[in-house]
Amino acid sequence: MEPMLGQGIPVVNVPGGTGATGMTKLLASPADGYAMAIYIADSHALLAGKTPRWTMKDITPVAVMIKGPSFIFVKQDSHFKTWQDFEKEAKANPGKLKVATLGFGSVDDFSLSVLDKGGVKVVQVPFSKPSERYVSILGDHADALYEQAGDVASFINGKQMRPILLFGEKRLDAFKDVPSSFELGYKVALPQFRAIVVKSGTPPEIVKKLSDALAKVYQSDEYQKFLKDQYGDPNSFEDSSHASTFVSEQLEDMKKIAPK
């Protein structure tokens, strides 16, 4: 966006709290469009909890830039050749199999709770650092991993991991042999999205200017390659006139299945 807006856009990485620390920094900034945040589904899931630190009234989604399904992955040479193998053992031995996740209250947690209601009872092993989650299944510390394909693309391409279940309504062309949760009766589809948001109260003309610039970014060859490499939905983009609706609908879906 820098050449489009004629402004430098430094990226400030703010770790902690599943994005909550970064959101606190955004909400402490003026509502002038100069402060933006990358808002992800895992941060959004915090609003489905009992004591959220912000609400949808505090933010204005500018654009949704990527949507991608999550999966259950196993190590390449795992004895679980298919989801049916994993499902069968989980039902036969409730609480035995371990799945590495981001943590409780996350999208991972919500999706696994739907499997739990279907009789697939596993033990969540939370890891805040992605690298620790990935090593956990490669080192046999966990039986499976909940993650998006794009985040572990190097492990997929290196034949170290493979997906056995996709959380969504339909299969993905890149993994045609991997069943979707919906076709197996597990009605859960919470795509991991990444959106750009600003503080509520930012002037509409500034929101539109940012949204229009992001639309051009999305259409660029560079971004389209990134989207493909991340196994993202080719129809991911939502501009400012639709982004709020999409994000709000995601929250309603999360609230419906969030563990009580």
N, C-alpha and C positions, 0 to 999 in steps of 0.2 A: 504493500500500500504506500510505501514511502514516496516513490516518484509520482504517484497519482495525487497524493495530498500535499506534496511539497513540504513534508515534515519528517523529521527523524522519529522513529518509533522504537525506542529501546525496550528490550524484553527484560523484565525483572522477575526472576524465579523466586517464588515465596513458598518454601516448603512448610508442611504441617497441617494437621486437622482435615485431611482429605479435601484440601482446597479452601477450608474455612478461614485460615489465616490470611490467605490472599484476598478473599472476599472482604474481610474486615478492612484490609488496606484500601480496596476499591471504594468501599462505602464511606471511608473517612476522607475521600478525595472530593473536590468540587464536581458538581454535575455539569461539566462543560465538554465532555467528549474526549478530553485529553488523557483521561485515565480509562483504560479498558481492561477487561479480564477474559481469559479463556475459561469458559464455564463448561464443566464436563458432567456427565450423568452421575458420577459418583458424588460430586459436590451437591448436585440437585437432590440426590437421595436423602441428604441430611434433612431436607424440608419435610420428609415423610415421618420424621421422628417426633417425639413428644415435645421437645424444647428446641426448635430451630432458632439459629442465631440471626437469620434474616428471612424475609418472605418474598413472594413474587412481586409485592408492591414496592420493594426496595430496589429492584433492578429492571432494566429495559433490555431485552434481547435485541441485538442489532442484526445478527444473522446466524444461521446454523450452517456450519462448514463441512461437517462430516458426520455420517451415521454408519455404524457398522455393528453387525451381530456379535454376540459373545458365544463362546464355545466351552465345552469340556474337552481338555487336551490330556493325553497320556504320553508317556515316553515312547519313542519309536518302537522299541522292542518289548513293550509291555505285554503281559499275557492277556490283557483285555484287547482282543482284536476288534471288537465292535461294541457299540453302546449296549446291545443286548447282553453281552458278557458282563459288563460292568453293572448293569441294572439287576441282573440275576443274582450276582454275588451280594450286592447291597441289600437286596430284599431278603436274602437267605441269612445274612449276618448284619443286622441293623447296628449302626454305630461303629462298624469295623473300618470301613474305607475312609481314607482321609483326602479331603480336597483343599488345596491351597487357594486362599482367597485374599482380597484386600482387607476384609474384616467385617465385623457385625454392623448392621445398619447400612451396608453398601448394596449396590445393585446385585453384587454376587450373592449376598445374603438373601435378598428378596427372591432371586431366581431359584436358589437351592431350597428355599422354603416351599416352593411349589412342587419340587421333586419330592420333598419330605412328605407332603400331603398325599402324594401318589405312591407312597410306600418305599421310596428310595431314600433311606435314612443314612446320611453320611456325617462325618465329623469335620467341621470347618477348622482349618489351621490358618489363622490370620498372619499375614506378612505385610508390613507397611511398605517395604521396599520391593519393587518389581523384581530386581535381580535375585532376591532371596526366594521369591515365589517360584521363579523359573528353575533355580538350582534345586529346589525342594523335590521336584519330580524327577529331575535328571539324576539326583543322588538318592532316590528311593526313600526320601523322608515323607513324601506324600504320594498317594496313588494317582491323583489327577490334579489338574489345574483349571481354574475358571479364568478365562482371559479372552481378549479380542485377538483375532488372527494377525492384524497389522502389528501389534505390539510384540509378537513372537515370530515375525516373518523370517528372521534369520535362522531360528531354530527349525522352522518348517522347511525352509529351503535347504538347510543343512542336514535334513533327515534325522533330527534329534527328537522332534515332537510331531504328533499327528492328532487331528480332532476326531472325536467320536460322536459328539452331539452338538448341534447348533441350536441356540435359543432364538426362535423366530417362527414365522408363519410358513416359510418355504425354504427349500434348500438353496445353497449358493452354487453358482456355476463352477466356481473354483474348487469346490469340494462336493461333487455330485453324489458321492457315495455316503455322505454324512447326513443322517436323518435330521429333520427339524423337530423341535419340541412339540409343535402343534400337531404334526402328523402322528405323534406317539401319544397324544392326549394330554400333554403338559402345556396348559394354556398360559404361556409366559413369553413375552417378547419385549424386552427392555433394551433397545439398541444403545450402545455406548456412543453418545453424541458429544461433539465439541462445538460450542457456540461462542460467539463474541458478545459480551454484555457490557453495558455502561450503567452508571448509577441512575436511578429513577429521578426524573426532573430534568434530564438532559434535553435541551431544545429539540423538537421534532425535526427541524431542518438539518441539524447536526447529525442526528441518528440516521436520517436518510442519506446524507453525504457519505457517512461511513459504510452504510449498507450497500450503496451503489459501488463504492470502491471495492468492497469485498466480493461483490458479484463479478467484477472484472478479474479479481484475483482467482476466483473459483473457475472461471472460464479459461484461464491461461493453461498452456501446454504443461508448464512446470507443475501446477497444482493438480491437473488431471492425472499426471504420472504419479504424483504422491498419493492421490485418492486410490488409484489402482493398486499401488504397492501396499497400501494399508487395507486392502480388501474392503474398501468403503462402498456404500451404496452409490451407484452412478447418478442417482437423483437425490443426493443429500441436501443440496442447497435450499435454504429457506431465507427469503429476505425479511426486512424488518416488519413488513405487513403480515407475515405469516409465522415468524419465529416465535412470537409470544404464545400463539395458539398451540404450536407444536410442543413447546416447553411445558406449558400448563397441562396439556393432555398427558405428557409423560409423568408428571407429578401425580395426576389422578390415578394412572395405572399403577404407580409405585405404592400409593396409599392403599389400594385394593388388596395387594398381596404382601405388604410389609408385615413381618411377624409381629403379633400383638403382645 
